[in-house]
């Protein structure tokens, strides 16, 4: 029996789209931007993979999975998030708890991949947010600044790219072993 797979994503600056494209290619899956797929389209798939960037503590576009969960709960569902922070299990768990209801979290597989940031490519709103964040971090004692905060201070002067194609292997293996 063939495992028909849909990879659905929401991307803000391109990192999530890149991961989604790689995943779809490796799994021979159909690829959709979240605005291009409807609930009725989900019936055709055995496996649904959703990817979204973490933006101000929210997984962009995750409402699509939550709002359609009743229609996909009997399918294999995975969610990958893309963020700038180093992997931190407590941070990832808090993002999940604040974005996805517990009954959904308990029935899906979740993955975290690191993204990229180029200050020059940011929208005006995001540049203002980053500048405010930078000011608040700059006011801290040097010894109190975390690695993630140091990255925020650096990104304004030089783009940072943590995208790693190999990081999708864990998701690919999970889908393959269950498919």
N, C-alpha and C positions, 0 to 999 in steps of 0.2 A: 504494500500500500504506500502510495506516494504521500509525503508530508508537504503539503502546500503551505508556503510561508509568506507572510506579509511583513515587511520592515517599514515602519511608519516613523516619521521624525518631525521635529520642530527644531529649527536652527535659528540662531540670532546672528552670529558672525561667521558661520561656516564649519566649525569643528564638528558639531553633531552631524551635519549633512555628510561630512567626509567619512565619519565612522559608519553611518547608516549605509552609505554607498559600498564601503568595503564589505560590510556584513552581508548585504543583499547579493553582492557579486559572489562571495565565497559560498553562500547557501543556495544560490540560484533562486533567489526570492524576488517577489515583486516589491518595488520600492515606491513609497508614497510620501509626499509632504502631507502633514496632517490635514491641511485644508482641502486636499484633493481626494480624500476617501470618506465614505459614508458608512453608516451602520450596516446597511444592507450588503455592502461589499465584503464585510467581515465574514459572512456565512461561508464563503468559498475557501476559507483558510483553516488549517489545522493548528498552525502556530502563528502567534502575533508577537512581534518584537517592536517595542516602542522606545524611541530615544529622544531625550530632551535635555537642553542645557539647564544648569542650575543658575538662576538669576535672582539675586537678592533673596536667597533662601527658598525659592520656588522652582519646581521643575516645570519649565514652560511646556504647555500643551498637554500636561498629564490628565487634565479634565476629560480628554477624549477617551482615555482608558477607563477612568472612573465612571463617566456617564454611560459607557457602553459595557460595563463589566458584566451585567446580567446576561448579555448576549454572547460574551466570550469566556465566561467562567469555566466552561467545559473544555476549553482549548488550552494549549500550552502557551502561557503568556510570560514574556520577559520584558523588563524595563531596564534601559541603560541611561545613566545620567552622565553629563559631561560638565566638569568643573575645573577650576584652576587650583584648588587646594590639593595638598599632598593627601594621599589616602589616609583617612582617619575613621575608624569604624564608628566611634561615637558621633562624629559629625554626619556621616552617611546615615546612620540610624535616625538621627534627629531630623534630617531632611526628609527621609521616608515617612516618619511619624507625622510630620507637619504637612505632608502633601498627599498622602494616600491613606485611605481608611484601613484599619487593622485587618478586617476580613479580606481585603484585596491584597495587602502586603503578604499575608500568610499563604496566599495561593499563587504567587508569582515569584519568578526569580529576578533578582536585581543585580546590577553591575554598575561600577563606577569607572569612568575613563577620564583622564586629564585632557584639558583643552588648550587653547591658545588665547593670547590677547595682544592686540596691537593698539595702543592708545590712539594713534592717528586715525584708525578705522572706526573708532567708537562714535556713536551718535552724540550730539551735544548734551543730551540728558545724562548719558553714561559718563561723559567726560567730567561733567559737574559732580556727579556722584563720586567718581574716582578722585577728583581733586579734594573733595571734602574728606574722604577717607584718608587720603595722603596727609592732609593737614592734621587730622586727629592722631594718626600714627606718629607723625613727626614730633608731636608734643609729648610722646612717651619717652621714658628713659631708655637708652640704647639696649640695656640688658633685659628690658621687658618686651622687646619687639620680637614677635614670633617669626619663623621662616616664611609663613604665608604673608605676613605683614611686610617683611623685607621684599618679597616678590612684588607686592603692590607698589612699594616705593620705587623699585627698579623699572617696572613696566612703562612708566611714563617716558623714560629716556630710551628704552630699547624694547622691541617686541619680544614676547616670550612665547615659545611654542613647545608644549609638552605632548603633543599628539604622537601616539605610538601605535602603529598598525598591529604590532604584536599583542597589544593589550586586549584586542578583540578575541584572541584565541580561547580564553576561558568561556566566553559566551558561545562561540562556535562549538566548542567541545560539549557544552551543556545541551545545546539544541540537538547536536548530532547524537549524543548518547541517549537522549529521550525521544528521538525521532525515529 
